[in-house]
Amino acid sequence: MPRPSTAIILAAGPGSRLLPDTLHSPKCLTPIAGYPILRYQIAALRHCGVQNIVIVVGYLSRCVREFVDDGVVLVENRDYASTNSSYSLWLARDHIRNGYVHLNSDLLFEPAMLDALLNATEDNAVIVDSEVRPDSDMMKARMDGRRILRMSKRLEKAESEVVGPAKFGPSGADLLLERLAALDAGGERNHWAYGIFGELAQDLGFVGVENPGCFWAEIDTLDDAEDATRRIPQTMQDLAMRWTAVSR
């Protein structure tokens, strides 16, 4: 399969666990070692050849509009306060159909991790880490070799922790859109996108691509942000600095 050329970043939520930092700025613009999370993400995507970037915004969307360049497409979830990420993804459905890279806006990662995902021969895949932390808030996966059997935050036994990013080929995107359409038709707008991925894992033939030793961090709390600032590689900061086109 050709490498996906489109990425969708879900960034509509308020990030309440990062208050007071998110009082006047959305979670995706939380600074880590001097640069917003979103800048690291866009820099990594463009570095890896993913040029079509779509961001679903909601809370304080004007801040993201002022931050990104004209090459980024914004989709607005006006109901962000009463919906969840599956609905944000549904709003971006026109950008999903040919396959795409899926990103939550609170994930920091080295570009080499994204490259490992994009280079995987399977159409539908997600980055996983074999170091499973039972008390973490990350999704866990039951696996048979590389194949993901089940994904949930509350698995008693798991072989891997689900990190993201994820990618979907055209057939996987069609299956995902079918499920999202059914949820929307039933008025169900409060599902988590990764929960949907877990439900569809076996139908998708979803595989886990092992993190090739790269730094990553999910930024949910102020402690997460402080820890990531201490640990983030200098190479990520250098790449973010070079991608001056990310911000106006």
FIZASE-705471 format. One line per field, with one value per residue: residue number from 1; z, y, x of N, C-alpha, C in turn. Coordinates in Angstrom, 1 decimal. Layout:
<sites>
kollum = [NUM;...]
nup = [Z;...]
nnorth = [Y;...]
neast = [X;...]
caup = [Z;...]
canorth = [Y;...]
caeast = [X;...]
cup = [Z;...]
cnorth = [Y;...]
ceast = [X;...]
</sites>
This chain:
<sites>
kollum = [1;2;3;4;5;6;7;8;9;10;11;12;13;14;15;16;17;18;19;20;21;22;23;24;25;26;27;28;29;30;31;32;33;34;35;36;37;38;39;40;41;42;43;44;45;46;47;48;49;50;51;52;53;54;55;56;57;58;59;60;61;62;63;64;65;66;67;68;69;70;71;72;73;74;75;76;77;78;79;80;81;82;83;84;85;86;87;88;89;90;91;92;93;94;95;96;97;98;99;100;101;102;103;104;105;106;107;108;109;110;111;112;113;114;115;116;117;118;119;120;121;122;123;124;125;126;127;128;129;130;131;132;133;134;135;136;137;138;139;140;141;142;143;144;145;146;147;148;149;150;151;152;153;154;155;156;157;158;159;160;161;162;163;164;165;166;167;168;169;170;171;172;173;174;175;176;177;178;179;180;181;182;183;184;185;186;187;188;189;190;191;192;193;194;195;196;197;198;199;200;201;202;203;204;205;206;207;208;209;210;211;212;213;214;215;216;217;218;219;220;221;222;223;224;225;226;227;228;229;230;231;232;233;234;235;236;237;238;239;240;241;242;243;244;245;246;247;248]
nup = [0.0;-0.8;1.1;3.4;2.6;4.0;7.1;10.1;12.8;16.0;17.9;19.5;22.2;25.6;27.4;30.2;32.4;32.3;33.2;35.1;32.6;30.2;30.2;28.6;26.3;23.9;24.5;22.6;22.1;24.2;25.7;25.3;26.3;25.1;22.7;21.1;21.5;19.1;17.1;17.2;16.2;13.6;12.4;12.5;10.9;8.4;7.9;7.5;5.1;5.0;3.9;3.7;6.0;8.4;10.9;13.6;15.3;18.3;21.2;22.1;19.4;17.7;18.5;17.5;14.8;14.5;14.8;13.0;9.6;6.2;4.8;6.3;7.0;8.6;10.6;12.2;15.3;16.7;18.7;20.7;23.5;24.3;23.0;21.8;20.8;18.6;17.2;16.4;14.6;12.7;11.7;10.1;7.9;5.1;4.5;5.1;3.4;1.5;3.0;5.8;8.3;11.8;14.5;18.0;19.6;21.8;21.8;21.9;19.8;18.4;15.0;13.7;14.8;13.6;11.0;11.1;11.4;9.0;7.1;7.5;6.1;6.3;5.8;7.8;10.9;14.1;16.3;18.9;22.2;23.9;26.5;29.1;31.1;33.9;35.4;33.8;31.7;29.1;26.2;26.1;24.6;23.5;21.9;19.0;18.0;15.7;15.3;16.4;18.7;20.5;22.0;24.8;27.6;29.9;30.2;31.6;31.1;28.9;26.0;24.9;25.0;23.7;21.7;19.5;16.7;14.5;11.4;8.5;5.7;2.5;2.5;5.2;6.1;4.9;6.4;8.9;8.5;8.0;10.5;12.1;10.8;11.4;14.2;14.4;13.1;15.0;17.0;18.7;20.1;21.8;21.9;22.2;19.9;19.7;21.0;19.2;17.2;18.6;18.8;16.1;15.5;14.8;12.5;10.9;10.5;12.1;13.0;15.3;15.4;16.6;18.7;17.7;19.8;20.3;21.7;23.4;24.5;26.2;26.8;29.3;31.8;34.0;35.3;33.4;31.3;32.4;32.9;30.2;29.2;30.4;29.4;26.6;23.4;22.1;19.3;18.5;19.3;17.7;15.1;15.3;15.6;13.1;11.4;10.6;9.1;10.3;12.0;11.9]
nnorth = [-1.2;2.3;4.9;6.7;10.0;11.8;13.2;13.1;15.1;15.0;17.5;18.7;18.7;20.1;19.7;19.6;18.5;19.7;22.2;25.1;25.7;25.4;27.2;29.5;28.6;25.9;22.4;21.2;23.1;23.3;24.0;22.3;22.0;24.5;24.5;24.2;21.2;20.7;21.8;20.1;17.8;18.5;19.1;16.6;15.0;16.3;16.0;13.3;13.1;13.3;15.4;16.5;17.8;17.7;19.2;18.6;20.9;22.6;23.5;26.7;27.3;29.3;29.9;27.8;28.3;30.7;29.8;27.8;27.3;28.2;25.8;23.9;22.2;23.0;21.6;22.1;21.2;22.0;21.1;20.2;20.1;18.4;16.0;13.3;11.9;10.2;11.4;13.8;12.7;11.7;14.1;14.8;13.2;13.4;13.5;11.0;8.9;7.8;6.6;7.2;8.8;8.6;10.8;11.7;14.9;15.1;13.7;13.2;12.4;10.8;11.3;9.0;7.0;7.4;6.9;4.2;3.2;4.1;2.7;0.1;-2.9;-3.7;-2.6;-1.5;-0.3;0.2;2.0;0.2;-0.6;-2.8;-2.6;-2.8;-0.8;-1.3;0.6;2.8;5.2;4.5;2.7;-0.8;-3.9;-7.1;-9.6;-11.6;-12.6;-10.2;-9.4;-7.7;-8.6;-7.6;-4.4;-2.3;-0.2;-1.5;-4.2;-7.3;-8.9;-8.2;-7.9;-5.7;-2.1;0.4;2.9;4.7;6.8;5.8;4.1;3.9;2.0;2.3;0.4;-0.2;2.4;2.6;0.7;1.8;4.2;3.3;2.3;4.7;6.2;4.7;5.1;7.9;8.1;6.9;8.7;8.5;10.0;10.0;8.3;7.1;7.4;5.6;3.5;2.6;1.7;-0.4;-2.1;-2.8;-4.1;-6.9;-7.2;-5.3;-6.4;-5.4;-4.5;-4.5;-2.3;-2.4;0.0;1.4;1.9;4.6;7.9;8.8;10.4;10.9;13.7;14.5;15.7;18.3;17.3;15.4;17.0;18.4;16.2;15.3;17.5;17.4;15.0;15.0;14.4;16.3;16.3;16.3;18.9;20.4;19.8;20.9;23.5;24.1;23.9;26.4;27.1;26.1;27.8;31.1]
neast = [0.8;0.5;2.2;0.1;-1.1;-2.4;-3.2;-5.1;-5.7;-7.0;-8.3;-10.2;-11.1;-11.3;-9.2;-9.1;-7.7;-5.3;-5.5;-4.2;-3.2;-4.6;-6.6;-6.7;-5.7;-5.8;-5.4;-3.6;-1.8;-0.2;2.9;6.0;9.1;9.5;8.1;4.9;2.8;1.4;3.1;5.3;4.0;3.1;5.5;6.8;5.0;5.2;8.0;8.1;6.8;4.0;1.8;-0.8;-2.7;-5.2;-7.0;-9.2;-11.0;-12.2;-12.7;-11.6;-11.0;-10.1;-7.5;-6.0;-6.4;-5.1;-2.5;-1.7;-0.4;-1.4;-1.6;-2.8;-5.8;-8.8;-11.3;-14.3;-15.6;-18.4;-19.9;-18.2;-18.2;-20.1;-19.7;-17.6;-14.4;-14.9;-17.0;-15.8;-14.0;-15.9;-16.8;-14.7;-14.9;-14.8;-12.2;-11.1;-11.6;-9.8;-7.9;-5.8;-3.6;-4.0;-4.2;-4.1;-4.2;-2.6;-0.3;3.2;5.9;8.8;9.9;10.9;9.3;6.8;7.6;8.2;5.6;4.4;5.9;5.2;4.0;1.3;-2.1;-3.7;-2.9;-1.2;0.9;2.5;3.7;5.8;6.3;4.2;2.3;0.5;-1.0;-1.3;-3.1;-3.3;-4.5;-4.7;-3.5;-4.5;-2.8;-1.9;0.9;1.8;-0.8;-3.6;-5.9;-7.8;-8.6;-8.5;-8.9;-9.0;-8.0;-7.3;-5.2;-2.5;-0.5;0.7;1.0;-1.0;0.0;-0.2;0.8;-1.9;-2.7;-4.8;-5.8;-7.6;-9.7;-9.9;-10.6;-13.1;-14.6;-14.4;-15.7;-18.3;-19.0;-18.9;-20.8;-23.1;-23.2;-23.5;-26.0;-27.6;-27.5;-25.4;-22.8;-20.7;-18.6;-15.2;-12.6;-10.5;-11.6;-13.5;-11.8;-10.8;-13.0;-13.3;-11.0;-10.4;-11.9;-10.7;-8.2;-6.2;-2.9;-0.2;2.5;5.7;7.1;10.0;12.0;11.7;11.3;8.3;5.3;2.3;0.4;-1.4;-1.7;-0.4;1.9;2.6;3.4;5.6;7.3;7.7;9.0;11.5;12.5;12.4;13.9;16.7;16.8;14.2;13.4;15.1;14.1;11.5;12.1;13.2;11.0;9.7;7.5;5.3;4.0;2.4]
caup = [0.0;-0.7;2.4;3.4;2.4;4.8;8.6;10.8;14.2;16.8;18.9;19.9;23.6;26.4;28.1;31.6;33.3;32.1;33.8;34.4;31.3;29.1;30.4;27.5;25.1;23.9;24.9;21.6;22.1;25.5;25.3;25.8;26.0;24.3;21.5;21.4;21.0;17.7;16.3;17.0;15.4;12.2;11.9;12.3;9.7;7.1;7.8;7.0;3.8;5.1;3.6;3.9;7.5;8.8;12.4;14.1;16.4;19.0;22.3;21.7;18.0;17.1;18.8;16.5;13.5;14.4;14.9;11.8;8.3;5.3;4.3;7.2;6.9;9.9;10.6;13.5;16.1;17.5;19.9;21.4;25.0;24.6;22.2;22.1;19.6;17.4;16.5;15.7;13.4;11.8;11.0;9.1;7.1;3.7;4.4;5.6;2.5;0.8;4.0;6.5;9.6;12.9;15.7;19.0;19.7;23.0;21.7;21.4;19.4;17.4;13.6;13.4;15.2;12.5;9.8;11.3;11.1;7.5;6.4;7.7;4.9;6.5;5.6;9.0;11.9;15.1;17.1;20.2;23.0;24.6;28.0;29.5;32.5;34.3;36.0;32.9;31.1;27.7;25.8;26.2;23.5;23.4;20.5;18.5;17.2;15.4;15.1;17.5;18.9;21.3;22.6;25.8;28.7;31.1;29.9;32.7;30.5;27.7;25.5;24.5;25.3;22.4;21.8;18.4;15.8;13.7;10.0;7.8;4.2;2.0;2.9;6.6;6.2;4.6;7.5;10.0;8.2;8.2;11.9;12.5;10.3;12.2;15.5;14.2;12.8;16.3;18.0;19.7;19.7;22.9;21.9;22.0;18.6;19.9;21.4;18.0;16.6;19.3;18.4;14.8;15.3;14.1;11.1;10.2;10.4;12.7;13.5;16.1;15.0;17.8;18.8;17.5;20.7;20.2;22.8;23.2;25.7;26.2;27.7;29.9;33.0;34.2;35.6;32.1;30.5;33.1;32.6;28.8;28.9;30.9;28.6;25.1;22.7;21.4;17.9;18.2;19.5;16.5;14.0;15.6;15.4;11.7;10.7;10.9;8.4;11.0;12.7;11.2]
canorth = [0.0;3.6;5.6;7.7;11.3;12.7;13.0;13.8;15.3;15.3;18.5;19.5;18.7;21.2;19.4;20.1;18.0;20.6;23.5;26.3;26.0;25.3;28.2;30.4;28.0;24.5;21.4;20.9;24.2;23.2;24.0;21.3;22.4;25.7;24.5;23.5;19.8;20.6;22.1;18.8;16.8;18.9;19.0;15.2;14.6;16.8;15.4;12.0;13.1;13.5;16.8;16.9;17.8;18.1;19.2;18.9;21.8;22.9;24.4;27.8;27.0;30.5;29.8;26.9;29.0;31.7;29.2;27.0;27.9;28.0;24.5;23.0;22.3;22.9;21.2;22.5;20.5;23.0;20.4;19.5;20.0;17.3;14.9;12.7;11.9;9.5;12.4;14.6;11.9;11.6;15.4;14.8;12.0;13.6;13.4;9.7;7.9;7.1;6.2;8.4;8.7;9.2;11.3;12.6;16.1;15.2;12.7;13.6;11.2;11.0;11.0;7.6;6.1;7.6;6.3;2.7;2.9;4.3;1.7;-1.2;-3.4;-3.8;-1.3;-0.9;-0.6;1.2;1.8;-0.3;-0.7;-4.1;-2.3;-2.5;-0.2;-1.6;1.7;3.9;5.5;4.1;1.5;-2.0;-4.7;-8.5;-9.8;-12.9;-12.1;-8.8;-9.1;-7.2;-9.3;-6.7;-3.2;-1.7;0.4;-2.4;-5.6;-7.9;-9.4;-7.5;-8.0;-4.4;-0.8;1.1;4.3;5.6;7.0;4.7;4.3;3.1;2.0;2.6;-0.6;0.0;3.6;2.3;0.0;2.8;5.2;2.6;2.3;6.0;6.6;4.1;5.8;9.2;7.9;6.5;9.8;8.2;10.9;10.1;7.2;7.4;6.9;4.4;2.4;2.1;1.0;-1.7;-2.9;-3.2;-4.6;-8.1;-7.0;-4.5;-7.0;-4.4;-5.0;-3.6;-2.1;-2.2;1.2;1.1;2.5;6.0;8.6;9.2;10.9;11.4;14.8;14.6;16.5;19.2;16.5;14.8;18.1;18.6;15.0;15.3;18.6;16.9;13.8;15.1;14.5;17.5;16.2;16.8;20.3;21.0;19.7;21.8;24.9;24.3;24.0;27.7;27.3;25.6;29.0;32.3]
caeast = [0.0;1.3;2.1;-0.9;-0.6;-3.3;-3.3;-6.2;-5.4;-8.2;-7.9;-11.4;-11.4;-10.9;-8.0;-9.4;-6.7;-4.1;-5.7;-4.8;-2.5;-5.6;-7.7;-6.7;-5.1;-6.2;-4.4;-2.6;-0.8;0.6;4.4;6.9;10.5;9.5;7.3;3.6;2.7;1.0;4.2;6.1;3.3;3.1;6.9;7.1;4.3;5.8;9.3;7.8;6.1;2.5;1.7;-2.2;-3.0;-6.5;-7.2;-10.6;-10.8;-13.4;-12.4;-10.7;-10.5;-9.4;-6.1;-5.4;-6.5;-4.0;-1.2;-1.3;-0.3;-2.5;-1.6;-3.5;-7.2;-9.4;-12.7;-14.8;-16.7;-19.0;-20.5;-17.1;-18.4;-21.1;-19.4;-16.3;-13.5;-15.5;-17.8;-14.9;-13.5;-17.0;-16.9;-13.6;-15.1;-14.5;-10.7;-10.8;-12.0;-8.7;-6.9;-5.2;-2.9;-4.8;-3.4;-4.6;-3.4;-1.8;0.8;4.5;6.6;9.9;9.5;11.2;8.2;5.9;8.2;8.0;4.2;4.1;6.6;4.6;3.3;-0.1;-2.8;-4.3;-1.9;-1.0;2.2;2.4;4.9;5.7;6.3;2.8;2.2;-0.8;-1.7;-1.4;-4.4;-3.3;-5.2;-3.9;-3.9;-4.3;-2.2;-1.5;2.0;1.5;-2.2;-4.4;-7.2;-8.7;-8.0;-9.3;-8.1;-9.2;-7.7;-6.6;-3.9;-2.2;0.8;1.3;0.3;-1.3;0.6;-0.5;-0.3;-2.5;-3.0;-5.8;-5.9;-8.9;-10.7;-10.1;-11.3;-14.5;-15.2;-14.5;-16.8;-19.6;-19.3;-19.1;-22.1;-24.1;-23.2;-24.1;-27.5;-28.3;-27.4;-24.4;-21.7;-19.8;-17.6;-13.8;-12.2;-9.7;-12.6;-14.1;-10.7;-10.7;-14.2;-13.2;-9.7;-10.3;-12.4;-9.7;-6.9;-5.4;-1.7;0.6;3.9;6.4;7.8;11.4;12.9;11.6;10.7;6.9;4.7;1.0;0.3;-2.8;-1.6;0.8;3.0;3.1;4.1;6.9;8.2;8.1;10.0;12.8;13.0;12.3;15.2;17.1;16.6;12.8;13.4;15.7;13.2;10.4;12.7;13.4;9.8;9.1;6.2;4.2;3.3;2.5]
cup = [0.0;0.7;2.3;3.3;3.3;6.3;9.2;12.3;15.0;17.9;19.4;21.4;24.4;27.2;29.6;32.6;33.3;32.6;34.9;33.0;30.1;29.3;29.2;26.2;25.1;24.2;23.9;21.5;23.4;25.1;26.0;25.3;24.9;23.0;21.8;20.8;19.5;16.7;16.1;16.1;13.9;11.6;11.6;11.0;8.4;6.9;7.2;5.7;3.8;5.1;3.9;5.3;7.8;10.3;12.7;15.3;17.1;20.1;21.9;20.3;17.3;17.4;17.8;15.1;13.4;14.4;13.6;10.6;7.4;4.7;5.1;7.1;8.3;9.8;12.0;14.1;17.1;18.7;20.7;22.9;25.3;23.7;22.5;20.7;18.4;16.6;15.8;14.5;12.3;11.0;10.0;8.1;5.6;3.5;4.8;4.4;1.8;1.7;4.6;7.7;10.7;14.0;16.7;19.3;20.9;23.0;21.1;21.0;18.4;16.0;13.2;13.8;14.1;11.3;9.9;11.0;9.6;6.7;6.6;6.5;5.0;6.3;6.9;10.2;12.9;15.9;18.5;20.9;23.9;26.1;28.4;30.9;33.0;34.8;35.0;32.3;29.7;27.4;25.8;25.0;23.8;22.0;20.3;17.5;17.0;15.4;16.4;17.6;19.6;21.8;23.6;26.9;29.9;30.9;31.1;32.3;29.2;27.3;25.2;25.0;24.0;22.5;20.7;17.9;15.2;12.3;9.5;6.3;3.8;2.5;4.4;6.9;5.9;5.8;8.7;9.7;8.3;9.6;12.5;12.0;11.1;13.6;15.4;13.9;14.1;17.3;19.0;19.3;20.8;23.0;21.7;20.7;18.7;20.4;20.2;17.2;17.2;18.9;17.0;14.5;14.5;12.6;10.3;9.8;11.0;13.3;14.4;15.6;16.2;17.7;18.7;18.5;20.8;21.5;22.4;24.5;25.4;27.2;28.2;31.1;33.0;34.5;34.3;31.3;31.1;32.8;31.2;28.5;29.4;30.0;27.1;24.4;22.1;19.9;17.6;18.3;18.2;15.3;14.1;15.3;13.9;10.9;11.0;10.2;9.1;11.6;11.8;11.8]
cnorth = [1.3;4.2;6.6;9.1;12.3;12.2;13.7;13.9;15.7;16.2;19.3;19.7;19.8;21.0;19.9;19.7;18.8;22.0;23.8;26.6;26.1;26.3;29.1;29.9;26.5;23.6;21.2;22.0;24.3;23.2;22.9;21.6;23.6;25.7;23.7;22.1;19.8;20.9;20.8;17.9;17.2;18.7;17.5;14.6;15.1;16.3;14.0;11.9;13.2;15.0;17.4;16.7;18.4;18.1;19.5;19.7;22.0;23.9;25.4;27.6;28.1;30.5;29.0;27.6;30.0;31.1;28.5;27.8;27.6;26.7;23.5;23.3;22.1;22.5;21.5;21.6;21.5;22.4;19.7;19.3;18.8;16.1;14.4;12.6;11.2;10.5;13.4;14.0;11.9;13.0;15.5;13.7;12.1;13.4;12.0;8.7;7.1;6.6;7.4;7.9;9.3;9.6;12.0;13.7;16.2;14.2;13.3;12.3;11.6;10.6;9.6;6.7;6.2;6.8;4.7;2.4;3.0;3.2;0.3;-1.7;-3.6;-2.5;-0.7;-1.3;0.5;0.9;1.3;-0.4;-1.9;-3.8;-1.9;-2.0;-0.4;-0.4;2.9;4.0;5.1;2.9;0.4;-2.9;-6.2;-8.8;-11.2;-12.6;-10.6;-8.4;-8.7;-7.9;-8.4;-5.5;-2.6;-1.1;-0.6;-3.8;-6.1;-8.4;-8.7;-7.7;-6.7;-3.2;-0.1;2.5;5.2;6.2;5.7;5.1;3.4;3.2;2.3;1.7;-0.4;1.3;3.4;1.7;0.9;3.7;4.6;2.6;3.7;6.5;6.0;4.7;7.1;9.1;7.6;7.6;9.5;8.9;11.0;8.9;7.8;6.7;5.6;3.2;1.8;1.3;-0.4;-2.6;-3.5;-3.9;-5.9;-8.0;-6.2;-5.3;-6.1;-5.1;-4.0;-3.5;-1.6;-0.9;0.9;1.8;4.0;6.6;8.9;9.6;11.3;12.5;15.0;15.6;17.4;18.4;15.8;15.8;18.3;17.4;15.0;16.3;18.2;15.8;14.0;15.2;15.9;17.5;16.6;18.3;21.0;20.9;20.7;23.2;25.1;24.5;25.3;27.9;26.8;26.8;30.2;33.2]
ceast = [0.9;1.1;1.0;-0.4;-1.4;-3.2;-4.4;-5.8;-6.7;-7.8;-9.1;-11.6;-10.8;-9.6;-8.0;-8.3;-5.4;-4.4;-4.7;-4.1;-3.5;-6.8;-7.8;-6.1;-5.5;-5.0;-3.3;-1.6;0.0;2.1;5.1;8.3;10.5;8.7;6.0;3.6;2.4;2.1;5.1;5.4;3.3;4.5;7.2;6.3;4.9;7.2;9.2;7.0;4.6;2.2;0.2;-2.6;-4.3;-6.6;-8.6;-10.4;-12.2;-13.2;-11.3;-10.1;-9.8;-7.9;-5.3;-5.4;-5.4;-2.6;-0.8;-1.1;-1.4;-2.6;-2.3;-5.0;-7.8;-10.9;-13.2;-15.9;-17.3;-19.7;-19.4;-17.4;-19.4;-20.8;-18.0;-15.6;-14.1;-16.4;-16.9;-14.3;-14.6;-17.1;-15.8;-13.8;-14.7;-13.0;-10.2;-10.8;-10.9;-7.6;-6.2;-4.4;-3.8;-3.9;-4.3;-3.7;-2.5;-0.6;2.1;5.2;7.8;9.4;9.8;10.1;7.1;6.3;8.0;6.5;3.9;4.8;6.1;3.8;1.8;-0.8;-3.3;-3.4;-1.8;0.3;1.8;3.7;4.8;5.8;4.9;2.9;0.8;-1.7;-1.8;-2.8;-4.4;-4.1;-4.2;-4.4;-3.6;-3.9;-1.9;-0.4;1.8;0.1;-2.9;-5.7;-8.2;-7.9;-9.0;-8.4;-8.1;-9.0;-6.9;-5.2;-3.7;-0.8;1.5;0.4;0.1;-0.9;-0.1;0.8;-0.8;-2.6;-4.0;-5.7;-7.3;-10.0;-11.0;-10.9;-12.8;-15.2;-15.4;-15.6;-18.1;-20.0;-19.6;-20.4;-23.3;-24.3;-23.9;-25.7;-28.3;-28.1;-26.3;-23.1;-20.7;-18.9;-16.2;-13.4;-11.4;-10.5;-13.2;-13.0;-10.6;-11.8;-14.0;-11.8;-9.6;-10.8;-11.4;-8.5;-5.9;-4.1;-1.0;2.0;4.7;7.2;9.3;12.4;12.8;11.0;9.2;6.4;3.3;0.9;-1.1;-2.8;-0.4;2.0;3.6;3.9;5.5;7.9;8.7;9.1;11.4;13.3;13.0;13.6;15.4;16.8;15.1;12.7;14.0;14.8;12.0;10.9;12.8;12.1;9.1;7.8;5.0;3.3;3.4;3.6]
</sites>
